[in-house]
Amino acid sequence: MGSQVPYPQKIPLSKRATANEFSALKQALEDGLDPNVLWDESTLVHPSPKHGCVIPRYVESEESWPHFNTPLHRALRFLDLKSAEFLLQHGADIDLYNSIGRTPLHEAVQNQDHEAVHFLLTHRANINKLTINAQVRFKDQDENIWGHEGYLAIQLALLNADPTTLRLLVEAGADQCHVSQKPWTVLDLALLAGDPRAIEVLLHQDITLLNQPRITGLSLGEIDLAAAARSLLASTKGSDLVPPTELFSAYCSALSQVEVLRMDGPNGSPVGVGVDDLIDGFFKALRKISGEEIKVQDTKMCKSCLAFQSGVTRTFETKVALEFRLHQDRKHLNDSAREGCPLCSITADALDAADRNAQRSGRKTNNQGNFEPGPASPVFLKISLRFSSNNSVQLFGIKAICGESSITLDADVLNEDFTSIAQDHNEKRLGTGSKRALLTAKKWLHLCRDKDNAAHSACQEACRRQEANDGLPVRLLHIAEPKDKPHLVEGKGVTAPYCALSFCWSADDAFATTRANLSQNMDGIPLGSLPQLIQDAISVARDLGYQYLWMDALCIIQDDDQDWCREAARMHTIYSRADLTISSLVASDCHATLFRPWTLRTLYPVPLYIREPKRNRQSHGSLAVFPEWIQEDFSIEGPVHSRAWTLQEQLLSTRTLYFGDGLLYWECLSDYMTEADPAGEIKRQYDYRFQQEKRLNSKCALKGVLPSRLQMSEEHFQPFEHWKQLLEEFTRRRLTYQTDRIPAYLSISTYLASSAGNQFLGGLWKGDRLLESLCWRVTEPLPGPGMSITPSWTWASMQGQISFDIVERRGRGDVRPDASATVVSVDVQVNESQSQVSGSITLKGSLHRKKPFYSSFFENGEDGFVYFGFADCGGVFLDHSVESIEDCYAFDMLNFPQGPLPTGHGYPLWPSGRPPAIVRLLLQPVDNKLSMFRRVGISILNDIFRKDIQFGDEDQDIAPLRWLLEDEESSFNQEITLI
């Protein structure tokens, strides 16, 4: 006899049960199972693995266990009607609530399971029972599952735009004017939802519903109908089904102005306006009452595109993907685009991109260089559907097809703040200098400043903190009046917000402020004497409402060392206090223009005119099609990002408006946007958002505010970790003067070090991070001694990129390294801008005399003697590219203990935890004294390689590590001074 099948049988979180459970259920009932039991999570589902080489799973709320945690809910969820019948025969309550407050009928209607709905109605389920408020913890996914109260089954069908279920409920006698929704009837709600199929179902049952007097007892004189109509229109845009009662008067007033169906046809059949005309007429009347401009469908949209959108609306009912013939060939598509149809324009751009992709892949092209789709190939639009767990559908993409060429455009919600801008096709001169671009910039600025906009709380908090501090720039450029010359003014006493400019200088800096022209610049600067980019920035700042502009070239006296050092040390305050920073992504110097024309037919998303099911609607916007390139090309990168000075300008600015190649970009502490995705809806769906949010977290860390969306782990949100990561980016950038190595990074360093209780001093963190801040390496060492006037212990003495990967946190969790050395003294001197660093650091610890180092012994492929090993395992990393080091010592700095066991998904790099490792500085004595040393490199050795060497592994790849492990003499405790 086989083992008994358990009931209920546990299922994986991401799967539904498919096997018939009738036999197991029958046995369980015989064994005393309560048919109305409410199971918990541990009874129903297998927990998902929290780490290891598996793909993490996420279960949608509608698929989660609380929806089927009673025997009857479970049977119907899996369409096991035999088990459901048996349960009802043995005492199961047909109207029992599950853990989120829904009866089996609510769940069946929600999931559009018509067979289950019919079963329950046949067995006399309570058709007018309301959902109740409930909450349950989904422990495996660490989230709460909510059930919302007050929904009838018929309302759920209306939310889903499910006419089949609606008909079943109406025929079964569902209350169409339930006390919970009075005075609204289901027909009222269907009309407000703009659902023609639902209206047809309801009128088929009772055509007189629309003709009943509805406004009796209401005093219209006491009601602001216009305001009520505006509120009612707003409510129709979202997914909330039942509007407030006080808006009913506006509804009735609009309905009274519309010709409705009558019962004058043959045999009492309805005549008069059609259902679609009824819906259009009602909303036109409601907009008229509201005082809003009656918006007609985009007059630029061609007839074919309007017909396509009507077909998309029907797709929500049929749930069959639409393939629509838009034009007979590319010529007609391009002609329609030239005539101004925005949907044809964005489609033509997408197919042009597909042609370029085909050309790059070597497919056949015509003599114009475009992919040849074949003679007179028609252009099709095919919609891509996403099916939700409740069997409803959502539009998430539109594929443009012409012959063998195809490409998909994203469809998503366009925030209503930008819809009117997207619909404006009247301006002929388009680009970053256009009125449309300026309107977008103003909208971004308004949304970021809006105190009621929680999405930008970090930006507003940063501004409040900065306003509370003193420290305006010494000088500002006054630009208030276009008729007047711009002129420098003292910043002290200025209360109006100012704009800053971040740009690439040119070799010709004759326009810059010097001691010789300071007085002249205070009187006035002829606008035409300034470089073009600065002229354009002044124009933009004025158009955005600013009276003052700050830029280093004009507001700092360039040949006054005292003024320059003072202002360079205050960059954190200057850019942090700026209300907005203007920058260019295309200008390589200040003589280029800030403005660039559009290079495509359209760069803005195209709003669609379709009726979505009520459940899919979002009150903040409506569906639109977005340019095809947005999912792959959202980098905010340009020549200005290659300049080292601009890193702190970019990171310290609360808001930055970038002028790109034909379109604007926006960056603040809360988001990244571009004109092609003005609310950032699309870019959040793609992987590059993690890099962007990592940058947002860095910006917020520098401001001391909590980011709106925290994606990074706590270990990456620590000041020292941010400083190390940002230093790597900073040292990749270009500097004109090597003495600016620290001044250009000083504001970032000073703030982050002080926020962690340390002092930034000449490149190191004086405090509990001092030893770690000395453990840097040069990623690509150059020949020569570096900056001989700068101490060897600071990374500022080196050229090229600096990395702290030797002391990175990956695989170490919260484990801090143990100090192998003791800090005896820090005797370091710097000037105000820290462009001049001198002094020494005295440490005490284990000193190892090494054998002579010859790079030819350890040459590793094409890298030669640049480095020897890997920073995460073990290696020798020299500060300079040299052939040999005759007199070399290693000094113990840090000991990393065994790392914790790995967590998270995927195969771990260190299955047993990251192995212990020791970090040593490589030193050369000065004047043959074993008390004073100059740094020449750094090394790391972990236990795995140590054991390999000790057991006699002769692999040439670990030769550098063998050199590191084997001392020429026994180590000894020594006090050393680094200079």
N, C-alpha and C positions, 0 to 999 in steps of 0.2 A: 504494500500500500504506500503510495507516494505521500510526501509531506503536504500538509494543508496549505493552500494559498492564503496569505494574509489579506485581511481587509481592514481598512483601505490599504492598497498596495502603494508604497512610496514611489514617487516618480521624480526624475531629475527636474530641477527648477525650470529648465528651458524647454521641456517637452510636455505634451499632453498624453494622457493614457489613451490607448487605442483598443486594448483588449477588453472583451466583455467580462464584467465582474459579477455576473448574476449568481453563479454558483458560490463564490466566496461570500457575497452579500447574504445569500440565503442561509449559509452556514452560520454567519456572524449573528444574524437575527435569532436563529435557533439557540445560539449560545448566550443570548441576552443583550445584544447590542441595542442601545436606545436609538430608534429611528430618527430622533430629533436631536442627536448629539451635535455639539459644535466642537470640531477638532481643532487642535493647535498646530503650529507650524511643524513641530518635530514629528507629528504623526503623519503628515501628508507628503513632505518633500525631503529629498536628499540634500543636505547642504552642499553648496558649491565649494570646490577647493580654493583656498585663499592664497595659495602660492604653488610654485612648481611649474613644470613645463606643460601648461594647459592654457587655453584661450579663456580669458575672463568672460563671464556671461552676465548679461543684464536682462532682467525680466521686466517687461512692461507691467504697469500697475494692473491693467485689465486682465493680465495673464496670471497674476499672483494668487497664491493659495487661499487668501481670505474670501475669494469669490466662489470657491467650491468646497467650503469646509463644513457642510452638512451632507448626509448621505443623498438627499434628494437633489440639492444643488450640484453635487458631484455627478450623479447619474445623468442629469440633463445637460450638464456642461459637456459630457462626453457622448451625448446623444444615445445613451443606453436606456431606451424607453422601456424595455422589459424590466430592468431593475427599478426604474421610476414607478412603473405600475405596481410592482410588488411592494415597494415601500409604502405607497398610498394605501394599499390593502392591509398593511400591518402597522398603521398608526402614524405615519409620517404626516406632519402638518404641511399642507400645500402652500400655506402663506407664511412659513417660518422665515425669519430674517437670518441672513448670514452675518459674519463678523463686521461687514462694512455697511449693514443696514439695508440690504436688498432682499426681496423675496425671489423665489425661483422665476416668477414671471418677469420681474425687473431685469434679472440677469439675461433671460432668454431674449427679451426685447432689446436690451443693450447690445447683445452679441448678434442680433439679427438672425437668430436661429428660428426660422419660420416653423419648422417641424415641431420644435419644443414649445413655441408659443401656441400653436394649434393644440398640442397635447394638453397644456395647462388650461387653456380656455375650455376644452372639452370636459375637463375634470373640475370645472367650476372654481378656478382660482379667483381670488378677489381682484377684480379688474381695476378697482378704484383705490387700492391701497397705496399709501405714500411711502417713499423711501425715508429712512430715518438717519439722523446724524450719528456717525460712528467713527472710531479710529482704532487701528490695530498696528502693532509694531511688526515690521518685516525684518526680523533680526538678521537674516543672512545678508540682506542688502543694506542694513543699517539705515532704514528709512521708515517713515510712517505712511500707512495707506489710509486714505480718508474716504469716508462715504458721506455724501451730501444729502441733506434732508429736503423733503418737500417736492419730489418729482413723482408724477404719475407715470404709469406705463405708456399712456398715449403721448405724453410729453417727451419721453425718451425716444419714441418712434419718430416724433417730429424733429427732434434734435439730430437724429441720424438720417433725415430725409429718406425714410424707409416706407414707401407707400403700401407695400404688401402687408407689413405688420400693422400699419395704421388702419388698413381696411379690415383686417381680422379683428382688431380691437373695437372699431366702430360697429361692425356687424354683431359683435358680442355684447353691445350695449354700454360701452364705456361712456362715462359722464363727460360731456363736452363742455360743461361750464361748472366744473368742480368748485366747491366752496373755497378751496385753497387758492384759486386763481381768479376769483370774481373781481371785477366784472368781465374779465377776458374769457372769451370762448376759445376752443381749440382752433376754430376757423380764423379768429382774429390773430392768433399766434402764427398760423400758417401764412396769412397774408403779410404779417410783419416780417416773417422769415423769407418772403418771396419764393415760396415753394409751390410751383404750379401743380405738381402731381398730388400733393397733399390737399390742395384746394379742390381739385377735381374729385378726389375720393370723398371729401366731406360734403360737397354740394350734390354729389350723386345720391347721398343719403337723405339730404334735406336742402332743397334749392332755396327755401325761404329764409335760410339763416342770415343771408346778407341783407335782406329787406326788412328785418325787424328793427323797430325804433330802439336806439341804444343810449340816447343821451338824456332820457327822462330823469328829472330830479337833480340835474347838475346845473349850477348857476355859472354860466359862461362869463358873466360880467366880472366875476371875482378871480378869473383864471387868466394868467398871461399865456395865451395860446401860442404865441411865437416861441417863447422860452420852452414851453412844454413840447412843441413840435421839434425843436432842436434836440432836446433831451431824448425824445423818442427816436429820432433819426440816429443819434449816437448809439442807442441801445440795440438797434438792428444790426450794427456792424460787428458786434461781439457774439459770444456763444451763450450768453444769458437769455433764457427763453421768455420769461414772464416779466414784462416791464412794471414799474411802479404804478399803482392805481391812479395817482394824480396825473398821469399822462394819458388817461383814457379819453379825456375830452378832446385832446388834439387828434387822437385816432379817429374819433367819431366825426369830427369836423372835416377831416380829410376824406373820409369815406363818403360823407354826404355830397361831396363835389364830384364823385365818380359815377358814371353810368354803370349800373350793375346788371347782373343776369336777371332775366324775367322768365316767367312760366307761360309765355304766349305762343310757343311753338306747337306743332302738331302733337296731339296726345300728351299735352302738358310738358313737352321737352323745353329745355332752356334755350333762350335766344338772347341776343344783345352782344355785348363785348365778349371777346375771348378771355381766357384766364390770364394769358401773358399781357394783354392790353389792360386788364383789370389791375394787375400788379404795377405796371408802368404808370398808369393813370393815378393810382393811389399815391405812389411815392412822389410823383410830380406835384400833386395837390399838397402833400405833406411838406415838401420843400418850399412851396409857395407860401404856406402859412408860416413857416419858420423864418422867412425873410432871407434864406440863403439863396445864392445864385443857383438856378436850375442847371445842373451839369448834364449835358448830353454826352453821348459817346463821342470819343475823340474824332473831331471832324477830319483830321488828317489820316485816320485809319481807313484803309481801303476796304471795299465790300467783302473781299475774300477773307481778310483777317477778321472782320466782324462775324462772318459766317463760321469761321473756325472757332471763335470763342463761344458761339451758341452751341456748337457741337460739343465743346468741352463741358458746358453746363449739363448737357444730357448724359455725358459719360458718368457723372456722379450717381445717376440713377441706374444706368445699365451695367456699370462696373466693367466695361469692356474698353480697352485702350483704343482711342480714336487715331486713325491715320487719315489725314486730311490733305487733299490735293490743293495746294495753295495757289500755284501758278503753273502755266503750261511749260515754262522753261526759265532759265536763269535770266534771260534778257527781260522778260516781263517782270520778274522779281526785282531786278535792278532798276527798271523804269519806275516801278511803284515806289521803291526806296527813294529815288530822285525826286518824286512828286511829294515826298514828305511822310509816307506811312512809317511810323516808328517800328512796328512789328516786322515789316518787310526789311527795314534798315538793319535791325539787329540780327535778323535771319541772314541777310546778304553778307554782313560782316562775319558771321559764324561760318558760312560756307566758304568764304574767302580764306578764312583760317584753316579750314579743312583742306583746301587746295594747297596751301603752303605746307601743311603737314605731309600731304601726299607727295609733293615735290621733293621734300627732304628725304622721304623714304624711298624715292626712286620710281614712283609710279608714273604712268604715262601722263604727259602734259601737252597742252596745245601750244601753238606758236607764240602765244602771249605769255607763256610761262605758267598758266593756270592749269590745274588738273582738268583733264578732259572727261566729263561725265558721260559722253555719248551724245549723239544727235538729238537735240530738242528733248532732253530728259526733263520730265516734270519735277517740280519742287513740292515735296511733301513735308508736312509737320506731323510728327507722331508723338503723342503725349506718353509720359512715363508715370505710372501710378504706384503708390505705396499703399499696400493693404495693411490696415491696423488690426489689432487683435479682436476688435468687435466687428470685423468684416466691413468696416467703412473704408473708403478710399480717399487718398490725398494726392494731389498733383504735385510732383516734385521735380519734374523736368520736361523739356520739349526738345525732341530730336529733329533737327533739320536734315533732310535727305534729298539728294539730287544724284541720280544714278548710283554709282558706287561710293560717292562721297557723302559722309554723314558726320554730324557733330551734335553734342547735347548741350543745351542751355539750361542753367538752373532756374527753377521757379520757386519763389519763396515770398514771404510777406515783405512788402515795402512799407515802412513806417509812414503813417499818414502825414507826419511833419514834412515829408519830402515828396508826397504824391503830386501836389500842385506844381512843384518845380519840375517834376518828371513829365508832366502833361503840357508844359509850355514849349511849343515848337515854333514860336514866332521869331525868335532871334536868329539872325543869319550869321553873325560873327560869333563863332563858338570857339571856346578854348579857355585857358585859365584866366584870361583877362575879360571874359564875358560877364554880362549881368547875371546870367544863370549861375556861373561859378561863384560870383559874389553873394548871391542869395543863399547858396548852399553853405558858404563859409559863415555867413551871419546866423544861419540856422544852427550850425554846429556850436557856434559861440554861445548862442542863446540857451541851447539845451544843456551845455556844460555849466553855465552860470546859474541855471534855474534851481532855486533852493528846494523846490518840490520834486526834483528829479533824483530819486535815490540811486539811480545807476551811476551818477557822477558825484556821489557823496565824498569820495576821496579827493576829487579836484577842489570841491568847495571847502573841505576841511583844511587842505593845504593852503588855500588862499587866506582863510581866516587866521591861521597860525602865522603866516608871513606878514599879514597886515598889522598884527600885534607887535611885531618887531620893528625896531628902527633900522636904518641902513639903506636909504635911497641912494642911487648913484650920485656921485659928485656932480655930474653934468648929464643933461638930457637934451635931445634935439627937439625944439618946439616946432610943430608942423601944423598947427591948428587951422590957419587961414591959407587957402590956396593962393590968394593974391599976394601974400607976404612971402618973403624969403625965409626958408628954414634957418633957424639960428640956435646956437647953444645957450642954455640957461642953467643956472645952478639948480641941482635937484632938491636941495633943502627947501622945505616948505611946499613942495608940489604934492597935491592931494589926489589929482586925477590919475587913473591907471595909465600905465605906459606900455608900449609895445617894444620888443627887442628884435634884433636882426641877427641871424646866424648865417654866415656866408664864407666863401673862399676868397681870400685876398688875391690880388694880382701882383706882379712884379712892380707895376707902376702904382705907387701909393702916394702920389703927389697931392691927392685930395685929403689925406689924413691930417689930423690936428697936430700941430707942433707948437713949441714955444713961440715961434716966429709968427704963426697965423692965428693963435688962440684969440686974440682980441678981435681980429677981423671976423672969425667964425662966430663970436658972440654977437656981433652986429648983424650978420646975415650972410648966408652962403647962396650964391646964385644956383638955382636948381640945375641949370644946364651944365654947371661945372662938375657936378657929381657923376660918378659912374652910373650907367643905365640901370643896373640892378637896384641901386640905392634909390634912384628916382622912382622906380616902380614900387619899391617897398613903401616909400612915403605916400604914394598914391593909394595903395591898398590900406595902409594904416588909417589914412584920412577917411576912406570910404567905410571902414569898419567903426568909425567914430572915435578914434584915438587922437589926442592932442600932442602926445609926446612919443618919441622913438629913441631907443638906445642902441648904439653899435660901438664896438670897441675902437674902430678906426677913427671916428670923429669925437667920441666922448672920453677918450683917454689921450693924454698928451704923450705921443709916441716917443719923443726924444727926451722925456723927463723921467729918469730912473725912479725917483721917489714916487711920482704919480703913478707910473706903470706898476711898480711893485705893490703899492697900496691897493689899486683897483684889481690887479690880478689875484690878490689874496681874497678879494670880496666877490668873486664871480658867483659863488653859491647864492649870495644875497641878491645880486643883480638879476640873474636869470630866474631865481625863485620868485622874486617880487613882480616880475613882468607878468602882466595879465595875459599876454599872448606873445609867442615868438614866431617870426616869419622866416622861412628858409626856402631854398630852391633845391630840387633833386636833379636838375639838369645843368645848371650854370657851373662852369669850372672856375670862373673868376667873376669879379664884380662888374666887369664890362659887358657881360651877357645880359640879355633881357630876362626878367622874371616870368614873362608871359609867353606861352606856347600855344599854337592852334591845335585843335583836334586832328588826329590822323585817321580816324575811323568815321563811319557814317553817324554812329551814335555811341556814346559812352555811358549814357544814363540808363537805368532800368526802365522797362516799358510796362506800365500798369495794364492789367487785363480786365476786361469787362465780362466777368462770369459770376454766376450765382453758386457759391459753395454751400454744402450742407451747413446748417446752423452750428453743428458741433465743431466744424473745422475753422470757423471764423475767429479772428482775433481783433479785438476792439481797437488796437493801436495801428492797424493797417490793413492792406488788402493785397491779393496776389499780384505778382509782377514777374516778368522774365528779365534775367540779368545777363550781361555780356558773357560770352563763353570763356574769355580769358581770365575772368576774375578768380576762378578756382585755382589757377596755377601761378598767377603773376600778381601777387599782392605785396611785393617787397617794397618797403620804404627805404630806398637805398639810392645814393647818388654821389657825385664828387665831394659833396660836403661831408659825407661819412668817411672819407679817406683822410681827413684832416684831424690831427690829434686834439687840437684845441676845441673842436666842436663837440667832442663827446660829452664833456661836462655841460656845455650849452644845451645839448639835446636832452640829457638826463635830468638836468635841474629845472628845465622849463615845465611849468604846469600844463600848458597847452602849446602845441606847435602846429602851424598851418604851412604845409609844404606845397610848393608849386612844382608839379611834375611835367612830364611830356604830354601836355594836352589836358590834364585833369589834376584836380586838387586832392591832397591827402590830409588827413587830420590825425593827430596823435595827442592824447592827454593822459592823465593818470588812470583813466578808466577804460579807454577803448582806442581802437584804430579804425578809421573809416577812409573811404575814397568816394569820389562822385559816382563811380560805377556801383558802389555798394554803400550808400550814404548812411545807413543805420548799422552797418556791420553784420547784417544777417547771414550773408553767405560765408564770409571768411571764418566765422565761428565753427563751420561744419568741417573744416579741413585741418590737416595735421599742423600746418604752419602756425596755427593759433597758439600752440604751446610755446614756441619761441617768442611770439609777441607778448604773451602773458608773462613769460619770464622777464622780459624787458620792462613790462608794466610794474612787476613786483620790485624790480631794481629801482625804478623811478620813485615808487611809493616809499621804499626803504630810505631813500635819500631825503624824502620829505617828512619822514616820521609819521606816516599815516597808513591805515590799513587798506590794502587794495580791495576793490569792489568784488573781484573774483579771485580768490586765492587758489591757485593751481599747484604751486610748488610746495614741496615738503618743508617742514620746519627747519631742517638742517640747511636748506638753501636760502632760508629767509634770515640767516644770521648776518650781521654786518660784515664780519671778517670774510665770510664766504662770498658775499656780494663784491667786496673790495677785490678779492683775488680774481674773480671771474671778469670783472670790469677792467682790471689792469691788463689782462690778456688782450682784451679788445683794444684798449687804449694803445698798447705798445705795438699793435699791428698797424696803427695809423701813422701818417706822415707828419714829421716835424721839420720846420725850416731850420730852427736853432736847437741844437742838442741840449743847451742850457735850459730850455723850456720843459725838459723831461718831467720835472716835478711840478713847476708852476701850472702847467696845463692840466694836471691831474690833482692839484692841491685841494680844490673845493670838495671834490668827491671824497678824497682821503681824509681830510680834516673832519668832515661831518661823520663819516662812518666810524672812524676811530673813536671820536669822542662819544658817540652813541653807545659804544661798547666799553666805555670807561678807560680807553687808552688815549695816548697822545701820538699823533702822526708827526714824525720827526725825521726828515731827510730820507724817506723811503721805508722806514720801519715803523712798527707800532710799539711805542714805549708803554709797557704794561704786561698783562698776562699773555699777550700774543707775540711778544718780542721774538722769541726763538723761532716760532713758525714764520714770522715775517722776514726772517733771514734766509729761509729755505726756498729760494727761487732758483730757477735755472734759465739759461738762454736757449731758446729752441733751435736757433741756427747761428752758432757762434761765428764771428768774423775774425780774420787775422788782426793782430795789433792789440795794443793795451787798453783800448776803450778810452774813457775820459780820465786821463791820468791825474787831473786836478780834483777828482771826486773820489771819496773813499771806496775801496773795493767791496765793502760789505753791502752797499746799496745797489739795487737794480738800476738806479739812475745812472750808474757809471758805465752801463752797457748800452750798445745800440741793438736794435732789432726787438723781436717779440720776447716777452718774459712770461714764464709759466710757473704756476705753483702746483702743478699736477703731482709732484712728489708728495705733497701733504694734502692731497684732495680727500674729501670725506667719503667718496664712493666706497661702499662695502665696509665702512667703519662704523656706521650708525652714529650713536651719541658718544662713542669712545674717543676720548681725547688722548693725545700722545703723552707719554711720560717724559719729562725733561731729563735728558742725560747730562745736560750742562747747567751750571749755575751762573746767573747774571751777577757779576761783581759790580760793574759800573757802566753807565752810559754817559759818555762825555762828547756830546754832539752839539755843534753850533750851526745855525742857519740864519739867513736874512729873512725879511718879511715874506717874500714870495717863494722862499726856499729854492731859489735858483742857484744859491751858493751853499754848499754843504761841506762841512769839515768835521774832524774829530774822530773819536775811536770808541770801540765797545770792548769791554774786558769781560771775559768768560772764564769759568773754571770747569774742567772736565777731563775725559780720557783722550789723550793724544797718541796717535799711532804713526810711527815712521814707516813710510811705504818704500818699496823698491822703485828704482827709476821707471818712469812711465814713457813708453815708446808707442806712438799711435799705430805704427806699421804692424805691431804685434796683434792689434785688435781690429784692423780695418774690416768694416762690415758692408760689403756690397758698394752700391753707388753712394752711400752716405759717407764713405771714407772715414776720416777721423773726426767728424762733426760730433757724433755722440756714440756711446757704447752701451746698448741695452734699452730697457723700457722703463718709463717712470713708474708704472703700476706694479712692476715685478722686481726689477733690480737693474742697476746700470750706473755708469760713470758719465757725468755730463760736465764738460769743460766750459769755462766762461769765454775762452778764446780758442780759436783754431790754431793748434800748435803741433809740432812734430814730436816734441818730447818735453818731459818735466824731470829734471835730474834730482831735485831736492824737494820731495813732496811729503806732506803729512795729512792725515785724516783726523778730524776732530768730531767726537760723538755729540750730536745735537738732540735728537729725538728718538724715542723708542715707541713704536706703535704696537700695542698688544693685539692678541687675536681678536678679529672682528666678530660680530654676532652672526648667527645663522641667517641666511638670506630669507627675505620675505618677498611677496609679489609674484607675478606670473612670468613664465619664460625660464629657460635653462640658465641657472646662475653661473657667473664667472668663477665664483668661489663657493662650491657647494657646502663646504664645511666652515665657511666664514673666511674672510680675508686673512691671510697668514700674517704673523707678526713681522715687523720690519724695523730696521735701524737706518736713520738718516745721518750722514756725516758730511761736514764741510771739507773740501780739499784745499789745503793751504800751502803757501811757500813762506819760509822765514825771511824776514827783512834784515839785511846785514848779518846773516848767519846767526841771529839771536833767536833762541827758542821761546822768547817771551813776546815777540812782535811778529805778526803775520799779515800777509795779503792773501785774500781769497783768490783761488784759481778755478774753482768748480764745486760740484756737489755730487753726492752719490746716495744710492739707496740699495739695500740688500734685504730681501725677505727670506724667511726660514726655508722655503722650498728650495731655492737656489743654494742656500747655505748647505743644506743636507746633500744636494746633488754633488757639490764640490767636495764635501767631506768624504763622500763615498766613492770619489775617484772619477767622476764624469769628466771625460776629456774633450767634450764638445767644444769646438772653436767658438761657438756663439756665446759661451759663458766665460770665455777667457778674461774679459774685463772684470767680471765678478770674482774670479779666482785672484786676480791682482788685488782687488779690493779687500778680500778676506785675508790674504796672507801678508803679514807684517814683516818688515825687515828686522825690527826689534820689538821687544815686548812693549805693550802700551803702558803709559804712565800718566798719573794725574798731574795736570799742569794748568797754571793760570796763564791765559794768553790774551793779547790785545790785538784786535783786528783794526787795521787802518785802511 
